[in-house]
Amino acid sequence: MALKRDLMIRLESLRTGTPVSAIVAEQAASSGMWAAGEGMEVLYLVPLMYLVWPILFNLAGRLFAPRSA
């Protein structure tokens, strides 16, 4: 999440021409809103990864299983 946040700040800075420090200051002023948004993303991503993990391992197991003659 921290990496995504930094990338999104830099992307917005490049897109709008606003300095990174101004964007960080704006987010710090409304930090509760940003924390809630990032919390919602985590609440979505953690169960998603938990559910997808076995599927990926099963697919990898089938792809790399030794083939019988």
LOMARLUM-292405 format. One line per 10 residues: for each residue x, y negated, z negated of C-alpha. Coordinates in nm, 4 decimals. Each point is the difference from the previous one (the first is absolute). Layout:
LOMARLUM-292405
X:Y:Z ~ ...
//
This chain:
LOMARLUM-292405
0.0000:0.0000:0.0000 ~ 0.2856:-0.2381:-0.0780 ~ 0.1582:0.0596:0.3399 ~ -0.3337:-0.0539:0.1754 ~ -0.0544:-0.3220:-0.1941 ~ 0.3410:-0.1361:0.1018 ~ -0.0550:0.0957:0.3625 ~ -0.3441:-0.1610:0.0067 ~ 0.1386:-0.3225:-0.1478 ~ 0.2764:-0.0140:0.2612
-0.2439:0.0781:0.2811 ~ -0.2370:-0.2754:-0.1128 ~ 0.2946:-0.2384:-0.0254 ~ 0.1072:0.0745:0.3558 ~ -0.3548:-0.0126:0.1327 ~ -0.1030:-0.3298:-0.1618 ~ 0.3354:-0.1759:-0.0324 ~ -0.0544:-0.0431:-0.3743 ~ 0.3098:0.0481:-0.2183 ~ 0.0161:0.3233:-0.1990
0.0278:-0.1949:-0.3253 ~ -0.3314:-0.1774:0.0701 ~ -0.1771:0.3294:0.0647 ~ 0.1456:0.1522:-0.3176 ~ -0.1075:-0.3086:-0.1985 ~ -0.3530:0.0258:0.1408 ~ -0.0184:0.3679:-0.0964 ~ 0.1386:-0.0726:-0.3465 ~ -0.2715:-0.2631:-0.0525 ~ -0.2685:0.2622:0.0648
0.1917:0.3034:-0.1228 ~ -0.3042:0.1723:-0.1476 ~ -0.1682:0.0174:0.3380 ~ 0.3135:0.1398:0.1654 ~ 0.0520:0.2518:-0.2811 ~ -0.3591:0.1205:0.0339 ~ 0.0403:0.0412:0.3761 ~ 0.3234:0.1944:-0.0375 ~ -0.1595:0.2103:-0.2725 ~ -0.2838:0.0926:0.2351
0.2525:0.1066:0.2629 ~ 0.1771:0.2210:-0.2533 ~ -0.3321:0.1510:-0.1115 ~ -0.0619:0.0910:0.3643 ~ 0.3489:0.1207:0.0969 ~ 0.0821:0.2216:-0.3002 ~ -0.3038:0.2319:0.0356 ~ 0.0430:-0.0018:0.3780 ~ 0.3618:0.1182:-0.0295 ~ -0.1033:0.2536:-0.2653
-0.2587:0.1476:0.2383 ~ 0.2131:-0.0138:0.3167 ~ 0.3149:0.1495:-0.1610 ~ -0.1163:0.3683:0.0132 ~ -0.1251:-0.0409:0.3560 ~ 0.3401:-0.1261:0.1156 ~ 0.1822:0.2843:-0.1751 ~ -0.2341:0.2595:0.1523 ~ 0.0558:-0.1449:0.3473 ~ 0.3755:-0.0054:-0.0508
-0.0117:0.3584:-0.1260 ~ -0.1849:0.1118:0.3110 ~ 0.2346:-0.1855:0.2334 ~ 0.3175:0.1362:-0.1560 ~ -0.1236:0.3512:-0.0854 ~ 0.2067:0.2841:0.1452 ~ -0.1722:0.1527:0.2974 ~ -0.0511:0.3758:0.0030 ~ 0.0554:0.1981:0.3171
//
